[in-house]
């Protein structure tokens, strides 16, 4: 479902141009939850942003559901993949009601009966139909992230790219959101690529995960290997030892 071949990414221009991703190769199967972990600045979120066309200075190939993210049709791409950002307040328009934020996406893309589908989406992520009249500043952090999830699901994508989806939430709300994400994945048959700095989140959510350091993948592990302590890379061992896992 997601194929990344020899991805290299640069930021800046001229003498300030700096390579931030180096020879990234990943293959993520349909229905899989795949994690990206590593310290801040290791390049985790850059992979997601590049895949969604938010980074232009890169070499290599990225395909999502057989659509090349550089040369393929953009409308086809956004119908196949959507991204959930770390800060839902920043990703929601402050002057759009919840209903408009969700239904506008469907309206622009020619989806019929978008008003009813918007209400159905709100109910599916644990909110009521009345929430459609509220604005982002009237919601809690957990409710805002649920709205952002509903908006991401509005085009019925096959893939969700999740950039630290719970790190801005309180611990109790984090658990609710992770459970909701798992329920949505199972009911819709989605493929997830999840960025997190929290090994416990990755262990709970992901079938496999890649450990990143300084723009490179240093190890790929399954959930079973993590729990059995079958870790080869010294950096991975230190990362896990430093976490609360």
ABEGO torsion letter per residue (X at the ends): XBBBBGBBBBBEBEAABBBABBGBBBBBBBGBBBBBBEBBGAGAAAAAAAAAGABABBBEBBBBGGBBAAABBAAAAAAABBBBBABAAAABBAABBAAAAAAAAAAAAGBBGAAAAAAAAAAAAGBBAAAAABBAAABBAAAAAAAAAAAAAAAGBABBBBBGAAAABBAAAAAAAAAAAAAAAAAAGBBBBBBBABAAAAAAABABBBBBBGGBBABBBBAAAAAAGBBABAAAAAAAAABAX
